[in-house]
Amino acid sequence: MTKRPHQDTRLAKYVARRVLELKSKKTQSEIAAQAGYPNANMVSMVKSGASKLALDRVPSMARALECDRAYLMRLALEQAVGQTAAAAVIEIFGTPVSEHERGWIEAIRTASDNSDPRLTSRSQAAINAIFGR
């Protein structure tokens, strides 16, 4: 079996998982149409790693997959330019923050009374405990 060039990327695995999770709501053809692909096979190619997700398709694909577009952009950027280059872009422009992450930020601001708390080893340990790490 021939290895597909992008099959081991986090994006390919994520798209495959989301298509499976949405299976009871919509077909892969419907996802492709909602993402603006004239060929329904493009979603198969992206999820199998045969093709990259073009960066300009991220917003429409995120809507079609009913997922956070900032998260999908991070995965697509990593897939498009590689982990090292993606890390450089994020270092310069900042990490795209997902909707769920924005919720955490708002909770921290509320809990700290907007005092801009720094991340201490104690607070890091508390976060790690929340996630079982």
Order of alpha helices (4+ residues) and beta strands (2+ residues): alpha-alpha-alpha-alpha-alpha-alpha-alpha-alpha
